[in-house]
Amino acid sequence: AMRTVLNPQLTLTETNIGAIRISLKSRDDIPKLLLGLQYLYTHPEIRDAVFEILKEVVPKKVGGKGKARISVGRPGMEQWRILVLGTLRLCLNVDYDRLVDLANHHVTIRQMMGHPGQIDDLDPTEYTLQTVKDNLRLFTPQILNRINEVVVLAGHELIKKKARANTPRKSTLELIRLCWKRTYIIQLT
């Protein structure tokens, strides 16, 4: 397919999302969001449910009648990258200009999107403002709400498991769940 959720076959220049080293000591909100996304990605039952929802993030046909077929046409931004950028935009409450800067220059965010890190000869992918705007328009509040339901349900299951195991640590999934909840509240205001 031309437009994919995330290509399961890594190329030499792509990063294994589960292997990304994210600072656990940082007090900034970006690493916390990235840890939540990494958790979501590395747990197949959650990831598969979210990816099913992301398959619906498809542009309309030229002329606006129906959705484009993902098997033909120009390649679009992978839905995983749309999820990463959409989560950052809504949870950090940033404008598109800052989001483009983060997508192009924040190494850990680029790794979370599947890139090896900084823009260089191995991976010259540089996002433009228009590309980010066009692709994130597909990531609607309705899609976010459905993903939120999956994340919240998984969070409840995780809390139940932790209660049985009697471990008091706060999970990274709880952090992303709080972000989704905050994002939902922001959308309502």
N, C-alpha and C positions, 0 to 999 in steps of 0.2 A: 504494500500500500504506500502511496505517496505521503500521506499524512498519517503519522503513527502516534500512539500514546508515548512510547519510548522504545527505541530499537533495542531488542533484547541482546543482540550481538554487538558487543563492544568492539570498536576499532582501536587501533594502536594509540590514537590520540584521545580516546574517551576515558572517563574516570568511572570506576566502580563506586556507585553511590554509597553502598554499605561500608566501604573502606575509607571514606573521607574522615579525616581527623578534625573534629570540631572542638573548640575550646570549651571545657566544662567549667572553667574558672571565670569566664567573661560574665560581666553583669549586663552587657548590652542585650537588646532583644533579638538581634539578627541571629546569633548562634543558637538561641533557644528555639527560634522558629525552624532553623535548619536541622536541629536535633529532632524536632517533632516530625519534619518531613522525612528525615532519614529513617526514623522509626516506622513511619507509615510505609515507606518504600521497602524496608527490609522484612516486613511481616506480610507474607503472601496473601493471607486471608483479608487483610485490610487493603493492601495494594490492589488486589484483583477487584474488590468491590468499588474502590475509587476509580480504577482504570475503566470499569464498565460505564461509569458516569461520564468520565472524560471523553469516551468515544463519541459522545453526543456533541462535543465542542467542535463543530464542523461549520465552516462558512456557508452562507447562502450562495446559490448559483447566481451567476451574472444575470441581472434582470430581476432577482429577488424571488423567483418561483421555485420553492423547494430548497433542499440542501445539496451542496456539491457532493459528488461521489469522491470518496477518499482514495480510490484506486487510480484515478487519472488526474491530470492537471499538474500545476506546479507544486513542488513540495512546500508544505507549510511548516510553521513552528510546531514541534512535537507538543502534544498535550501535557506531558510531564513538565516541560519548560513553561508552558502557560500556567500550570498549577503553581510552580515555584514562584514565578513572577507575580501572578495574581495574589497569592498568599502574602508575599512581601508588600505589594502595593496596598492591599486592604488592611493588613495587620499593622503596618508601620504608618499607614495613612500618608503615603508619599505621593508626589505628583509624578507624571510620566518622565519628566526630565531627570529627576533624581533616580528613578527606577532604571532608566537606560544607563545612567552612570554606574549604578550598582551592578547591573548585568554585564557591563563591559570591563569594570575595573576591580570588583571585589572577588578575589581569587576563590574563596570558599563558596560563594554564590555561584560562580561559574562552574565549579566542580559539581555542585548540587544539580546543575543543569546538564551535566554530562561532559563538560569541557575539561581539558587537562589543567586548566588554571588560566594564567594570563594570556592575552592575545599575543601570538607570536607566529613564526613561520609554520609550525606544526598545526596550529589551529588559529587561522586568521579571522574566525567568526566574530564579527562586531555587529551588535544590534543597533538599528536606527530607531529614531523616535517613532516614525510612521509604522514600522514593522511591529513594534511593541504595542502601539495603540490598536492597530488593526487586529492583532491576535488576542489581546486581552479583552477586546469588546466581546469576544466569544465566551469569555469566562464570566457568565452572568451571576447575579445574586441568587437566582434559582439553582444554578449548578452548585454554587458555594453552599447553599443551604442543604442540598442533598448530600454533599460530601461531609458537611457538618454532622448530619445524622449518623453516617457511617463512623466517623471519628468519635462522636460522643458514645455510641453503642460500644465501640471497641474500648474506649476509656472506662466505661462501666464494667465491662468484662475484666479488664486489667485490675481495676480496683478490687473487684471480688476475689480475684486470684491472689492479690497481695494481702488482702485481709485474711485469707486462709493461710497464707505463708507467714503472716505476721511480720511483714517487712514495711517499715514506715517511710522508705524513700519515695520521693515524689518522682513520678515517671516523666519522661520527655513527652509522652503522648498526652499527658495531662496539660502540659504547657501549650501544645498546639491546640488542644481542645479549648483552653481558655482564650487563645487567640481567635479561634473560629467564633466563639461565643461573643467576644468583644467586637469582632467584625460584623456580626449579625446585628448587634446593638447599634453600631455606627451606621449601618445601612438603613435602619429604621428612623434615625434622626435626620 
